[in-house]
Amino acid sequence: MDVRSALKEGIAQLRDANVPSFTLAAEMLLLHTLGKERTWLYTHPEHVISQAYADRFHFLLNRRAAGEPTQHLTGKQEFWGLELEVTPDVLIPRPETEHLVEVALDRLAFREIRAGRKQTLTGEGLRIVDVGTGSGCIAIALAKELPGAQITATDISSAALAVAQRNAGRHSVADRTAFLELNLLGGLAGKYDLVVSNPPYIGRKEKNTLMREVRDHEPELALYGGEEGYELYADLIAQAATTVMRGGLLVLELGHNSLLAVQPLLELPHWTNVAVTNDLAGIPRVIAAERI
């Protein structure tokens, strides 16, 4: 079997199994099997694949057709231009979460400008907390963008923290990132310039509406924020009010129906300059506030 035939068969199998983005999934699984880059795939269509590789590819296709996420089969996902390890112990990083990083960086930069400091933001002296770090994607992205910052990443799951630590080591930010097993911000000492979080925000009542890849394979601890989905925000925002320094920032990712429940929690007397950012689909995705 050559590369062209293998890819064609893989695409057909995943299409018939109603796998989302079936062409991309087949490509990713074939690339993972062969250990090649995407350019190679389309410049060597007549390359003959050994039987061992063909068997491995079909094994992965069968698992993907049964509902396992592509990222769990390849063990990786890209976020903020960084390749990260993912396992069933962590939420797979989503592209929309990059809005969270963008808003955090923008708000930090605006704070520097308003204070009359230099506009080149390196993060020198900044203390940042990423709550519910999972794979570490947010913490690591911020650490790469702010090489002078000290990052603390918390998670209630020790298994998730192990994945995040490996990712931090892979991207050479482990020396500036502390990993703590905590429930939200509970027990965290000191004052911070920025608290950022993508908390669990799916309602358990929505479980049966989720794609099987999410419902059956991603960790419930990272998915569900209560029966409605927005229950964790109240505790997180209350804890942040005692953790964020005056003039510091809180930046949170929102679920598709979270805004009306979350925004009132960021009113006076603790928070000001509240702003909401929509994602590319026009859904309110990020809410940010400044500590008074």
Sine and cosine of phi, psi and omega as CSV:
sin_phi,cos_phi,sin_psi,cos_psi,sin_omega,cos_omega
0.00,0.00,0.70,-0.71,0.05,-1.00
-0.99,-0.15,0.09,-1.00,-0.07,-1.00
-0.86,0.51,-0.71,0.70,-0.03,-1.00
-0.86,0.51,-0.72,0.69,-0.02,-1.00
-0.92,0.40,-0.65,0.76,0.00,-1.00
-0.89,0.46,-0.71,0.70,-0.02,-1.00
-0.91,0.42,-0.67,0.74,0.01,-1.00
-0.87,0.50,-0.70,0.71,0.00,-1.00
-0.91,0.42,-0.66,0.75,-0.01,-1.00
-0.89,0.45,-0.69,0.72,0.02,-1.00
-0.88,0.48,-0.70,0.72,-0.01,-1.00
-0.89,0.45,-0.67,0.74,-0.02,-1.00
-0.90,0.44,-0.70,0.71,-0.03,-1.00
-0.95,0.30,-0.55,0.84,0.08,-1.00
-0.89,0.45,-0.70,0.72,-0.01,-1.00
-0.92,0.40,-0.42,0.91,0.01,-1.00
-1.00,0.01,0.11,0.99,0.01,-1.00
0.87,0.50,0.61,0.79,0.06,-1.00
-0.98,0.19,0.77,-0.63,0.05,-1.00
-0.88,0.47,0.57,-0.82,0.03,-1.00
0.76,0.65,0.77,0.63,-0.14,-0.99
-0.89,0.46,-0.56,0.83,0.01,-1.00
-0.91,0.41,-0.74,0.68,0.02,-1.00
-0.89,0.47,-0.66,0.76,-0.01,-1.00
-0.89,0.46,-0.69,0.72,0.03,-1.00
-0.89,0.45,-0.67,0.74,0.04,-1.00
-0.86,0.51,-0.75,0.66,-0.06,-1.00
-0.89,0.46,-0.63,0.78,-0.01,-1.00
-0.95,0.32,-0.59,0.80,0.04,-1.00
-0.94,0.35,-0.66,0.75,0.05,-1.00
-0.88,0.48,-0.67,0.74,0.02,-1.00
-0.89,0.45,-0.67,0.74,0.01,-1.00
-0.88,0.48,-0.69,0.72,-0.09,-1.00
-1.00,0.04,-0.26,0.97,-0.05,-1.00
0.94,0.35,0.61,0.80,-0.06,-1.00
-0.88,-0.48,0.21,-0.98,0.09,-1.00
-1.00,-0.03,0.30,-0.95,-0.09,-1.00
-0.88,0.47,-0.61,0.80,0.01,-1.00
-0.86,0.51,-0.66,0.75,0.00,-1.00
-0.86,0.50,-0.63,0.78,-0.08,-1.00
-0.83,0.55,-0.65,0.76,-0.08,-1.00
-0.99,-0.10,-0.07,1.00,0.10,-1.00
-0.97,-0.23,-0.08,1.00,0.03,-1.00
-0.75,-0.66,0.80,0.60,-0.08,-1.00
-0.91,0.41,-0.38,0.93,-0.05,-1.00
-0.99,-0.15,0.07,1.00,0.04,-1.00
-0.89,0.45,0.78,-0.63,-0.04,-1.00
-0.99,0.13,0.78,-0.62,0.00,-1.00
-1.00,-0.03,0.70,-0.72,0.03,-1.00
-0.92,0.40,0.33,-0.94,-0.01,-1.00
-0.88,0.47,-0.59,0.81,0.01,-1.00
-0.88,0.47,-0.70,0.72,0.03,-1.00
-0.92,0.39,-0.64,0.77,0.02,-1.00
-0.88,0.47,-0.68,0.73,0.02,-1.00
-0.89,0.45,-0.67,0.74,0.01,-1.00
-0.90,0.43,-0.67,0.75,0.02,-1.00
-0.88,0.48,-0.72,0.70,-0.01,-1.00
-0.92,0.40,-0.54,0.84,0.07,-1.00
-0.88,0.47,-0.71,0.71,0.02,-1.00
-0.93,0.37,-0.62,0.78,0.04,-1.00
-0.87,0.49,-0.67,0.74,-0.01,-1.00
-0.89,0.45,-0.65,0.76,0.02,-1.00
-0.92,0.38,-0.65,0.76,0.02,-1.00
-0.92,0.39,-0.65,0.76,0.02,-1.00
-0.89,0.45,-0.46,0.89,0.02,-1.00
-0.99,0.12,-0.08,1.00,0.11,-0.99
0.89,-0.46,-0.15,0.99,0.02,-1.00
-0.92,0.39,0.70,-0.72,0.00,-1.00
-0.89,0.45,0.57,-0.82,0.05,-1.00
-0.82,0.57,-0.65,0.76,-0.06,-1.00
-0.90,0.43,-0.53,0.85,0.05,-1.00
-0.95,0.30,-0.50,0.86,-0.01,-1.00
-0.98,0.22,-0.56,0.83,0.02,-1.00
-1.00,-0.05,-0.35,0.94,0.00,-1.00
0.98,0.21,0.33,0.94,-0.06,-1.00
-0.43,-0.90,0.38,-0.93,0.07,-1.00
-0.45,-0.89,0.61,-0.79,0.04,-1.00
-1.00,0.00,0.65,-0.76,0.07,-1.00
-0.51,-0.86,0.79,-0.62,0.02,-1.00
0.84,0.55,0.54,0.84,0.00,-1.00
0.98,0.21,0.16,0.99,-0.03,-1.00
-0.92,-0.40,0.71,-0.71,0.08,-1.00
-1.00,0.09,0.85,-0.53,-0.07,-1.00
-0.89,-0.47,0.57,-0.82,0.15,-0.99
-0.95,0.30,0.70,-0.71,0.15,-0.99
-0.76,-0.65,0.55,-0.84,0.04,-1.00
-0.68,-0.73,0.11,-0.99,0.07,-1.00
-0.90,0.44,-0.12,0.99,0.02,-1.00
-0.99,0.11,-0.17,0.99,-0.07,-1.00
-0.75,-0.66,0.44,-0.90,0.12,-0.99
-0.92,0.39,0.69,-0.73,0.06,-1.00
-0.94,0.35,0.83,-0.56,-0.01,-1.00
-0.86,0.51,0.71,-0.70,0.00,-1.00
-0.97,-0.24,0.50,-0.87,0.03,-1.00
-0.85,0.52,-0.57,0.82,-0.05,-1.00
-0.91,0.41,-0.38,0.93,0.03,-1.00
-0.94,0.35,-0.32,0.95,0.09,-1.00
-0.88,0.47,-0.43,0.90,0.09,-1.00
-0.87,0.49,-0.56,0.83,0.01,-1.00
-0.89,0.46,-0.70,0.71,0.03,-1.00
-0.91,0.42,-0.69,0.73,0.00,-1.00
-0.86,0.51,-0.73,0.69,-0.02,-1.00
-0.91,0.42,-0.67,0.74,0.01,-1.00
-0.86,0.51,-0.71,0.70,-0.01,-1.00
-0.92,0.40,-0.65,0.76,0.01,-1.00
-0.90,0.45,-0.70,0.72,-0.03,-1.00
-0.93,0.37,-0.60,0.80,0.06,-1.00
-0.90,0.43,-0.68,0.73,0.00,-1.00
-0.90,0.44,-0.67,0.74,0.02,-1.00
-0.89,0.45,-0.61,0.79,0.03,-1.00
-0.88,0.47,-0.64,0.77,0.03,-1.00
-0.92,0.40,-0.69,0.72,0.00,-1.00
-0.89,0.46,-0.69,0.72,-0.02,-1.00
-0.90,0.45,-0.51,0.86,0.01,-1.00
-0.99,0.10,-0.03,1.00,0.03,-1.00
0.98,0.20,0.30,0.96,0.02,-1.00
-1.00,-0.02,0.17,-0.99,-0.05,-1.00
-0.87,0.50,0.56,-0.83,-0.11,-0.99
-0.99,0.12,-0.18,0.98,0.06,-1.00
-0.99,0.13,0.98,-0.21,-0.11,-0.99
-1.00,0.05,0.93,-0.38,0.05,-1.00
-0.96,-0.27,-0.18,0.98,-0.02,-1.00
1.00,0.08,0.12,0.99,-0.03,-1.00
-0.83,0.56,0.85,-0.53,0.05,-1.00
1.00,0.10,-0.12,0.99,-0.03,-1.00
-0.97,0.23,0.61,-0.79,0.10,-1.00
-0.88,-0.47,0.84,-0.55,-0.15,-0.99
-0.79,-0.61,0.63,-0.78,0.09,-1.00
-0.86,-0.52,0.75,-0.66,0.14,-0.99
-0.94,-0.33,0.92,-0.39,-0.08,-1.00
-1.00,-0.06,0.80,-0.60,-0.05,-1.00
0.96,0.29,0.81,0.58,-0.22,-0.98
-0.92,0.39,-0.46,0.89,0.00,-1.00
0.85,0.52,-0.87,-0.49,0.01,-1.00
-0.94,0.34,-0.20,0.98,-0.07,-1.00
1.00,0.02,0.15,0.99,-0.16,-0.99
-0.86,0.52,-0.70,0.71,-0.03,-1.00
-0.94,0.34,-0.74,0.67,-0.01,-1.00
-0.85,0.52,-0.69,0.73,-0.05,-1.00
-0.94,0.33,-0.65,0.76,0.05,-1.00
-0.87,0.49,-0.70,0.71,0.02,-1.00
-0.91,0.41,-0.63,0.78,0.02,-1.00
-0.90,0.44,-0.61,0.79,0.03,-1.00
-0.93,0.36,-0.62,0.79,-0.03,-1.00
-0.98,0.20,-0.42,0.91,-0.07,-1.00
-0.82,-0.58,0.97,0.24,-0.13,-0.99
-0.90,0.44,-0.23,0.97,0.02,-1.00
-0.99,-0.11,-0.04,1.00,-0.09,-1.00
-1.00,0.05,0.45,-0.89,0.14,-0.99
-0.97,-0.26,0.80,-0.60,-0.11,-0.99
-0.93,-0.38,0.69,-0.72,0.18,-0.98
-0.90,-0.44,0.77,-0.64,-0.01,-1.00
-0.87,-0.48,0.83,-0.55,-0.02,-1.00
-0.92,-0.40,0.45,-0.89,0.12,-0.99
-0.33,-0.94,0.52,-0.86,0.04,-1.00
-0.98,0.20,-0.26,0.97,-0.07,-1.00
-0.97,-0.22,0.87,-0.50,0.05,-1.00
-0.93,0.38,-0.54,0.84,0.02,-1.00
-0.91,0.41,-0.65,0.76,0.05,-1.00
-0.90,0.43,-0.67,0.74,0.00,-1.00
-0.87,0.49,-0.57,0.82,0.02,-1.00
-0.90,0.43,-0.65,0.76,0.05,-1.00
-0.90,0.43,-0.71,0.70,-0.01,-1.00
-0.87,0.49,-0.65,0.76,0.01,-1.00
-0.90,0.44,-0.65,0.76,0.04,-1.00
-0.91,0.42,-0.65,0.76,0.03,-1.00
-0.91,0.42,-0.63,0.78,0.03,-1.00
-0.90,0.44,-0.65,0.76,0.05,-1.00
-0.91,0.42,-0.64,0.77,0.00,-1.00
-0.88,0.47,-0.57,0.82,-0.05,-1.00
-0.97,-0.24,0.29,0.96,0.17,-0.99
0.86,0.50,0.63,0.78,0.09,-1.00
-0.83,-0.55,0.16,0.99,-0.05,-1.00
-0.90,0.45,-0.50,0.87,-0.03,-1.00
-0.95,0.31,-0.26,0.97,0.01,-1.00
-0.91,-0.40,0.18,0.98,-0.09,-1.00
-0.78,-0.63,0.85,-0.53,0.07,-1.00
-0.98,-0.19,0.67,-0.75,-0.03,-1.00
-0.90,-0.43,0.84,-0.55,-0.08,-1.00
-0.80,-0.60,0.71,-0.70,0.06,-1.00
-1.00,0.09,0.99,-0.15,-0.06,-1.00
-0.67,-0.74,0.42,-0.91,0.17,-0.99
-1.00,-0.01,0.95,-0.31,-0.10,-0.99
0.84,0.55,-0.84,-0.55,-0.02,-1.00
-0.96,-0.28,0.14,0.99,-0.10,-1.00
-0.85,0.53,0.84,-0.55,0.04,-1.00
1.00,0.08,0.02,1.00,0.00,-1.00
-0.98,0.18,0.79,-0.62,-0.05,-1.00
-0.99,-0.12,0.43,-0.90,0.10,-1.00
1.00,-0.08,0.08,-1.00,0.01,-1.00
-0.91,-0.41,0.58,-0.82,-0.12,-0.99
-0.80,-0.61,0.47,-0.88,0.03,-1.00
-0.98,0.21,-0.49,0.87,-0.08,-1.00
-0.51,-0.86,0.77,-0.64,0.23,-0.97
-0.91,-0.42,0.80,-0.60,-0.03,-1.00
-0.77,-0.63,0.58,-0.81,-0.04,-1.00
-0.36,-0.93,0.62,-0.79,0.26,-0.97
-0.92,-0.40,0.99,0.11,-0.11,-0.99
-0.98,0.20,0.25,-0.97,0.13,-0.99
-0.86,0.51,0.80,-0.60,-0.07,-1.00
-0.67,-0.74,0.23,0.97,0.07,-1.00
-1.00,-0.02,0.69,-0.72,0.04,-1.00
-0.98,0.20,0.65,-0.76,0.03,-1.00
-0.87,0.49,-0.45,0.89,0.02,-1.00
-0.92,0.38,-0.26,0.96,0.01,-1.00
-1.00,-0.06,-0.01,1.00,-0.15,-0.99
-0.79,0.62,-0.71,0.71,-0.08,-1.00
-0.95,0.30,-0.19,0.98,0.03,-1.00
-1.00,-0.04,-0.15,0.99,-0.06,-1.00
-0.97,0.25,0.44,-0.90,0.13,-0.99
-0.88,0.48,0.54,-0.84,-0.05,-1.00
-0.87,0.49,-0.53,0.85,0.02,-1.00
-0.87,0.50,-0.59,0.81,0.01,-1.00
-0.99,0.13,-0.80,0.60,-0.10,-0.99
-0.86,0.51,-0.66,0.75,-0.15,-0.99
-0.99,-0.12,-0.20,0.98,-0.17,-0.99
-0.76,-0.65,-0.27,0.96,0.03,-1.00
-0.99,-0.14,0.46,-0.89,-0.14,-0.99
-0.92,0.38,0.80,-0.61,-0.01,-1.00
-0.86,0.51,-0.55,0.84,0.00,-1.00
-0.86,0.50,-0.51,0.86,-0.02,-1.00
-1.00,-0.06,-0.19,0.98,-0.07,-1.00
-1.00,-0.09,-0.78,0.62,-0.26,-0.96
-0.99,-0.14,0.80,-0.61,0.01,-1.00
-0.97,-0.25,0.39,0.92,-0.05,-1.00
0.86,-0.52,-0.05,-1.00,-0.03,-1.00
-0.89,0.46,-0.66,0.75,0.01,-1.00
-1.00,0.04,-0.52,0.86,0.02,-1.00
0.92,-0.39,-0.37,0.93,-0.08,-1.00
-0.94,-0.34,0.24,0.97,-0.10,-1.00
-0.92,0.40,-0.49,0.87,-0.06,-1.00
-0.96,0.29,-0.36,0.93,-0.11,-0.99
-0.89,0.46,-0.61,0.79,-0.06,-1.00
-0.87,0.49,-0.75,0.66,0.02,-1.00
-0.91,0.41,-0.66,0.75,-0.02,-1.00
-0.89,0.46,-0.70,0.71,-0.02,-1.00
-0.93,0.36,-0.62,0.78,0.04,-1.00
-0.90,0.44,-0.67,0.74,0.03,-1.00
-0.93,0.38,-0.61,0.79,0.01,-1.00
-0.90,0.43,-0.51,0.86,-0.01,-1.00
-0.89,0.46,-0.43,0.90,0.04,-1.00
-0.99,-0.16,-0.11,0.99,-0.06,-1.00
-0.97,-0.26,-0.56,0.83,-0.01,-1.00
-0.99,0.13,0.74,-0.67,0.02,-1.00
-0.95,0.32,0.28,-0.96,0.06,-1.00
-0.87,0.49,0.76,-0.65,-0.07,-1.00
1.00,0.08,-0.09,1.00,0.04,-1.00
-0.99,0.16,0.03,-1.00,-0.18,-0.98
-0.80,-0.60,0.53,-0.85,0.15,-0.99
-0.83,-0.56,0.81,-0.58,-0.04,-1.00
-0.76,-0.65,0.86,-0.52,-0.10,-0.99
-0.80,-0.60,0.64,-0.77,0.18,-0.98
-0.99,0.16,0.56,-0.83,-0.02,-1.00
-0.93,-0.37,0.51,-0.86,0.21,-0.98
-0.98,0.20,0.16,-0.99,-0.11,-0.99
-0.89,0.45,-0.36,0.93,-0.03,-1.00
-0.81,-0.58,0.41,0.91,-0.13,-0.99
-1.00,0.00,-0.40,0.91,-0.22,-0.97
-0.83,0.55,-0.73,0.68,-0.08,-1.00
-0.90,0.44,-0.48,0.88,0.02,-1.00
-0.99,0.10,-0.52,0.86,-0.12,-0.99
-1.00,0.02,-0.66,0.75,-0.12,-0.99
-0.84,0.55,-0.66,0.75,0.02,-1.00
-0.88,0.47,-0.36,0.93,0.00,-1.00
-0.96,0.27,-0.20,0.98,-0.05,-1.00
-0.94,-0.33,0.43,0.90,0.06,-1.00
-1.00,0.04,0.09,-1.00,0.07,-1.00
-0.81,0.59,0.47,-0.88,0.29,0.96
-0.99,-0.12,-0.06,1.00,-0.13,-0.99
-1.00,-0.06,-0.45,0.89,-0.19,-0.98
-0.80,-0.60,0.49,-0.87,0.06,-1.00
-0.56,-0.83,0.06,-1.00,0.01,-1.00
0.77,0.64,0.75,0.67,0.01,-1.00
-0.98,0.21,0.73,-0.68,0.00,-1.00
-0.63,-0.78,0.56,-0.83,0.00,-1.00
-0.90,-0.44,0.68,-0.73,0.03,-1.00
-0.89,-0.46,0.78,-0.62,0.05,-1.00
-1.00,0.08,0.45,-0.89,0.12,-0.99
-1.00,0.09,-0.09,-1.00,-0.08,-1.00
-0.92,0.38,-0.31,0.95,0.05,-1.00
-1.00,-0.01,0.05,1.00,0.00,-1.00
0.99,0.14,0.18,0.98,0.01,-1.00
-1.00,0.02,0.74,-0.67,0.09,-1.00
-0.84,0.54,0.90,-0.43,-0.16,-0.99
-0.92,-0.40,-0.52,0.85,-0.07,-1.00
-0.70,-0.71,0.69,-0.73,0.13,-0.99
-0.83,-0.56,0.70,-0.71,-0.06,-1.00
-0.75,-0.66,0.55,-0.84,0.00,-1.00
-0.53,-0.85,0.36,-0.93,0.01,-1.00
-0.94,-0.35,0.68,-0.73,0.02,-1.00
-0.98,0.21,0.77,-0.64,0.01,-1.00
-0.98,0.19,0.00,0.00,0.00,0.00
